Amino acid sequence: MTNIITLNREEIKQYLPHREPMLLVDEMALFEDENGQKIAQGKYHVTGYEHFLDGHFPSHPVVPGVILCEIMGQSSSILLLEALIGRTPFFTGIENARFKRPVQPHDIVDIRATLTNKRGLMFFVEATAHVDGDLCASAKLTFALVDNDKL
């Protein structure tokens, strides 16, 4: 695979409006496979100090499924990089979300995503989340980009 672009956490902030504590991607990369398909890769290091772990669950902290979807969504945004400038992404759909394995403190969540369709400023993505090579979550995600001056 050919690496097209990589972004660290500070560079990601140039494109995504998310900020702590809801910026849930530490690094992103965009690759192109041998068939020319663009593949997004994202990583998030679960520190164990995230606010959503405090009550989910106090004696056995587990990253909530909705947060895994958010991590997949944020990681997918590198597929839309040029279209993101001056716009904010909003989820419009999450389909076929599946959660196969819990994600816990100190896990590193690896995301892979591909763009499957685009209609105007609507983007359709398939994403997976893995920890240590084991599938944790998968979903079909839909985003709409809204011009910032219309927010």
N, C-alpha and C positions, 0 to 999 in steps of 0.2 A: 504494500500500500504506500501511496505517496502522501506525505504530510503537506497540507496546504497552509495551515495556520494554527498557532497555539496561543492561548490567552491565559494569563495568571489571574488571580482574584481581582487585583486592581484594574487590569485591562478589561475584565468582564464588566466592571462597573461603568465603562464607557458606553456599553451597549444595552445593558439591562438596568431598569430602574430600581431593582431590589437592593436593599441594604440590610445590614445586620439588624435583627437576628434572622431575617428571612432570605438572605443571600445564601443559597445552599449548594454552591458549586465552588470548589477551590481552584480548579483548572479545567480548561476545555481545549479540545483539538478537533480539527476538521481534516479528514483524510479522504482520499479518493482510491477506491479499489481498482483492480485490474480491468473492470468493465466500465470505469468512469463514474460509478455510483459514489456519491458523497456520503460519508459516514461521520456522524458526530460522536465524540467520545468525551465524557465528563467524569470528574472524580470529586467525591466529597468524603472528607475524613470526619467520622462521627467522634466528637471529642468526649461525649458523655456529659457535657455541661449545657447542652442545648435545652432551651426552655420547654420544649415539647416532651422531653424525657422525664421531667419532674413528676408528672402525674400519670405517665403512660409507661410503665407501671412502677410505683415507688420501690417495690422490692425486686423487680425484674424489668429494667428499662428496655423498651423496644421502640424503634422508630415507627410512628404511625404510618399506615398505608397511604394516607392522603399526602403525607410529607414525602414519601418515596415517589409519588406521582409528581409532586412539585420539583423534586430533584431531577427526575427524568425530563420534565418540561423545561426547566432552566438549562439543563445540559443540551437539550435539543436546539436551543435558540441559536447556536452557532451555525446551524443550517440556514438560518434566515438573516444572517448578519447584515448584508447591505440593506435589506428591507426594514431592519430594526431602527435605522438611523431616523430620529425624530418621531418614533412611534413606540407604543407600549404594547406588549403582548398580553392577551387575556385568553385563558382557557375558555373554549366554547363547548368542549366535549372530552370526556374520558370514557373510552369503551373497552370492554373486555379486560379490565384490570384484574390481574391475578397476582396473588402474593404467596410465594412458595416457601420462604424461609425468613425467619425474623432477622432484622438488622439491629445490632446492639452497639453500645459504646465501644470505641476503638476499632470498629470495622471501617474499611475503606470501600465505599460504594463506587463501583465502576459502571458507567452508563454507556450504552451503544444505542444510536438512533439513526433512522433513515427517513428522509422525506419521501412520502408515498404519493402525494398529490398536492396540487396548489390550484386555488381558484381565486383570482384577484389577491386580496390580502388575507385569505383563509389558507391555512397550511395544515396538512395532515401528516402525522408522524407516527412511526412505530418505534417503540423504545423498550429496552430491557435494562434491568439493574442486576448486577452480580456482586458478590463478595467472595473473594478467594476462588473465583471461577464458578461458584454455585449460583444458579439463577435465584434471585430473591423476588423480583417483580417484573411484570411486563404489562404494557398497555398500548392502546391506540389513542393518540392525543390529537386534539384539534385546537388550533389557535386562530384568533383574529387579531390583526394588528390595527390599532387605533392611533390616528394622528394625535400627537401630544397636544396640539392646539384645540382639539375637540374634547379633551378630558375635562 
